[in-house]
Amino acid sequence: MRLANKIGLVTAAGSGMGRAGAIRFAKEGAAVGVVDLDQAAVDAVVGEIEAAGGRAIGLACDLRDDGNARMIVKETAKAFGGLDFVWNHVGHPGPAAIEGIDMADFELAIDLNLRTVLVTTEAALPELRARGGGALLYTASTSGLRGSAFSPVYSA
């Protein structure tokens, strides 16, 4: 088990790649903080990890609240005794066009793709240092290399 005795946190872990990552990390021996907006999805992932013999804590919250973005770090570290890695997987494609842009959708994308990741990372740094270092993982997209006409904010 490559992650035995490691402690991690995964955002947007209720479905898709985030869910798969949280489950995989747990199978590799890590205790995992499972974070998502959807409580039922969080509960299902935590249940699957625990049913397989792993350790997980579920944290359902809206990361656009800076307090929540910090709380997920604090609660994961408190539950398991520290933090070794964070996978900031949360993201949102944002508006599909610049002309006629929906500013609420723009703000949602900026908050999820940039602000929450910054706040969570800032909160995690002391926890990672306390255990001698760690890893910060960020989901990115090829849209950052070649812009997408269908998701200009996400490409930025």
Buried (B, 14 or more C-beta within 10 A) or exposed (E): EEBEEBBBBBBBBBEEEBBEBBBEBBBBBBBBBBBBBBEEBBBBBBEBBEEEEBBBBBBBBEBBEBEBBBBBBBBBBEBBEBBBBBBBBBBBBBBBEEEEBEEEBBBBBBBBBEBBBEBBBEBBBEBBEEBEEBEBBEBEBEBEEEEBEEBBBBBE
